[in-house]
Amino acid sequence: MSAQPAPLLALDLTGTFAFGLNGALTAVRAARLDVVGVVVLGMITALGGGFIRDVLIDSLPPATLLDWRYYTLAAGGGLIAFALSRHLRRLEPAIDVLDAVGLSTFAVIGASKALDAGLGVAPAILLGVVTAVGGGTIRDTLVRRIPTVLRTGLYAVPALVGAAITVATVETGLYGLPAALGAAAACFLIRVLGLRLGLNAPEPPETRSPGGRKQNRA
């Protein structure tokens, strides 16, 4: 694969801004923070997954520190979220949409960058998912919440689908802007449908007592 084309770079930057805004709004919703806390958590959400990916593929310094547009967009998203925090209740639907946008774009870009680093199919898919969910997982941990990827809706599954489609198109020589947008769209639709229809990944069966009754969970 060659250097990232301008349209794919634009997709990456879009995901960075969306995750910065979404991460900061989520932080406002979860905890009472000052402007510094809101912006920092927005930036962590937007940049954390890419940091993890770049460290694992030994691409240092991380790409998001070498291009001022990434951290500027992440910080800008956090500042916008802080300014809009008084309207948080009205923004609930937008938070979910922004989260789906960031999840989708990062799954695609993460998988493609992993392949560009010479990784195989399975590791590239895995790093696509890590790029997509890593920042949000760090944010949720810092505000003492169970990470979204572990507790709600279809989250890791859409990222897995988007990353897998990306890897498949690269391996078959079909990767480009249309394929990247298609993979991102598939991830986005699965995530949004999961939210709208209340779909979840399979959960462990209820624990039952020897008499056949369900045991209460803590």
PyMOL commands that set and color helices and strands:
alter all, ss='L'
color gray80, all
select helices_A, chain A and resi 6-30+35-56+63-66+68-83+85-116+121-142+148-151+156-171+177-197
alter helices_A, ss='H'
color red, helices_A
deselect
rebuild
show_as cartoon
